[in-house]
Amino acid sequence: MTALRTWWRARKAARSDAGMTTSEYAMGTIAAAAFAAVLYKIVTSGSVSAALESVVGKALDAPF
């Protein structure tokens, strides 16, 4: 009977973390989306956009 109780407790302990992966995945997805939104706002701002266009323009006009 002791072996059965030990097995049951181990099985129950292993199943207690089953939902953590899903919640961590959801929080990671939300954090990535928030970071993407902030990065998009920064890149599309006037000064950064002008700087990026300048860099790309200089790279395309460079002699080979």
C-alpha positions, -999 to 999 in steps of 0.1 A, spaced: 0 0 0 29 24 7 43 20 -29 8 29 -43 7 60 -21 42 71 -31 33 66 -68 1 85 -64 18 115 -47 45 116 -74 19 115 -101 -1 142 -85 30 164 -80 40 160 -116 6 171 -128 4 202 -106 26 223 -130 7 214 -161 -8 249 -165 24 268 -160 37 263 -194 6 278 -210 6 308 -187 43 315 -193 37 311 -230 9 336 -229 29 362 -209 58 358 -233 36 364 -262 21 395 -246 56 408 -238 68 402 -273 38 420 -288 43 450 -264 80 452 -274 71 450 -311 46 479 -306 71 500 -288 98 493 -314 73 501 -343 65 534 -327 102 543 -323 111 532 -359 82 551 -374 89 583 -355 100 613 -376 136 616 -365 144 578 -366 126 574 -399 147 602 -414 179 587 -401 171 553 -414 162 567 -448 195 586 -448 215 555 -440 197 535 -467 201 563 -492 238 565 -486 242 528 -489 224 527 -522 245 556 -536 278 542 -525 302 536 -554 315 500 -559 
